[in-house]
Amino acid sequence: MYFNDGKQYEEQFSEYHDSACAIMPEFGMQFKRFIVPFQYKGNLERPDEIHRFYFDSMEGLQQMGSDERMKALFPKRDASLKNLYFFIGEGTL
């Protein structure tokens, strides 16, 4: 994720994150890692932060995305970020 310029946007995102993390476990979400990258490879600009979430099922992810409480929080998230990339995959052993 890439924050808009200004400390207020990082604080705004933090408020969104705290509120969202109070709701997301209801949908089988586990917050696993919060990363501030210092080195990277590839064509993307270095992100400000990377968050890793795991869901018990794809259905839980979809239900979370359509939850009215989460929908009410998304504008706060979106206003704080200049860019956001989602990578959705499935874990394998």
VENLIN-V49752 format. One record per pair of residues at least 24 apart in sequence whose ideal C-beta (glycine too) atoms are under 10 Angstrom apart, sorted by the first residue. I is the first residue (numbers start at 1). GAP is how many residues later the second one is. If there is no record, write none. Layout:
I;GAP + I;GAP
This chain:
1;46 + 1;47 + 1;48 + 1;49 + 1;50 + 1;76 + 1;79 + 1;80 + 1;81 + 1;82 + 1;83 + 1;84 + 1;85 + 2;42 + 2;43 + 2;44 + 2;45 + 2;46 + 2;47 + 2;79 + 2;80 + 2;81 + 2;82 + 2;83 + 3;44 + 3;45 + 3;46 + 3;77 + 3;78 + 3;79 + 3;80 + 3;81 + 4;44 + 4;75 + 4;76 + 4;77 + 4;78 + 4;79 + 5;77 + 6;74 + 8;72 + 9;39 + 9;70 + 9;71 + 9;72 + 9;73 + 10;38 + 10;39 + 10;70 + 11;69 + 12;64 + 12;65 + 12;67 + 12;68 + 12;69 + 13;35 + 13;36 + 13;63 + 13;64 + 13;65 + 13;66 + 13;67 + 13;68 + 13;71 + 14;66 + 15;58 + 15;61 + 15;62 + 15;65 + 16;57 + 16;58 + 16;59 + 16;60 + 16;61 + 16;62 + 16;63 + 16;64 + 16;65 + 17;32 + 17;34 + 17;56 + 17;59 + 17;60 + 17;63 + 19;50 + 19;51 + 19;53 + 19;54 + 19;57 + 19;58 + 20;33 + 20;44 + 20;49 + 20;50 + 20;53 + 20;54 + 20;56 + 20;57 + 21;30 + 21;32 + 22;47 + 23;41 + 23;44 + 23;46 + 23;47 + 23;50 + 24;29 + 24;31 + 24;36 + 24;37 + 24;40 + 24;43 + 24;46 + 25;35 + 25;39 + 26;34 + 26;37 + 26;38 + 26;41 + 26;43 + 26;44 + 27;28 + 27;29 + 27;30 + 27;32 + 27;33 + 27;34 + 27;35 + 27;36 + 27;37 + 27;38 + 27;40 + 27;43 + 28;26 + 28;27 + 28;28 + 28;29 + 28;31 + 28;32 + 28;33 + 28;35 + 28;36 + 29;24 + 29;25 + 29;26 + 29;27 + 29;31 + 29;32 + 29;35 + 30;24 + 30;25 + 30;26 + 44;39 + 44;41 + 45;38 + 47;36 + 47;37 + 47;38 + 48;33 + 48;34 + 48;35 + 49;32 + 50;35 + 50;37 + 51;33 + 52;35 + 53;33 + 53;35 + 54;37 + 55;33 + 58;30 + 58;32 + 61;27
